[in-house]
Amino acid sequence: MVAVGAGVLALAGGAYALARETSLFAVRTIAISGGSPHVQAEVRRALTPELGRSLIVISGGEISRLVAPIPDVVSVRFDRAFPHTLHVTVRAEHAVLLLRQRRRSWVVSSRGRVMAPVYHPRRSKLPRLWLPASVPVSVGERLPLYDGSLAAAAVAPIAPGVFHGGVRSVVSSTTALTLVLGSGTQIRLGDLGDLELKLAVARRIIRVGTAEGVVASTAYVDVSVPERPVLGSPNS
């Protein structure tokens, strides 16, 4: 029995080695789901080195390393569809902010990652964030905390139409975040703490205040302390 068991193990080991080293399970097709067609094309291009390799030897770490330079991708996961298909599911970045720096522009993801340059910024409806020329900007890299990442996180949960006229721009500093709406009204958030509550309070104040004719002449709504919101004017 011991000899039989050893023989079975040897046979299994030989079969595994054969599958690893031959074209028995070689990747012939890379099937990609998730993300836009453009993102899928980028991922497929990045994974070209996997074609012809055995499905058995392909690892998640290796796939992640190959797609890591793609600025549109947050992460990927994969499945082996034997005998010849590598299936990859993409979690794509989501653009939430338009970064402006002199005459140059980029779209930025909700995680503060610079996704791509924008050559016609006037066509974009995304909120603007202006940065001084001294701040380095590189596609694929995340922006510094106070020079983009916080601003991106602040506008990320705001669905279209939540505020009339939308969010026109964001002002970010080491002490506070301010959203400037298309109407000109400012929403002073303070930090990112209790962000959803602050946005909900601001939305209600603006909706009720507009109906009562109060917000039309109000310069800002301060919800940095959401339990004690403040309506203010430039000189108050």
Buried (B, 14 or more C-beta within 10 A) or exposed (E): EEEEEEEEEEEEEEEEEEBBEEEBBBBEEBBBEBBEEEBBEBBBEBBEEBBEBBBBEBEEEBBBEBBEEBBBBBEBEBEBEEEBBBBBBBEBBBBBBBBBBEEBBBBBBBBBBBBBEBEEBEEBEBBBBEBEEEEEBEEBEBBBEBBBBBBBBBBBEBEEEBBEEBBBBBBBEEEBBBBBBBBEBBBBBBEEEBBEEBBBBBBEBBEEBBEEEEBEEBBBBBBBEBEEBEBEEEEE
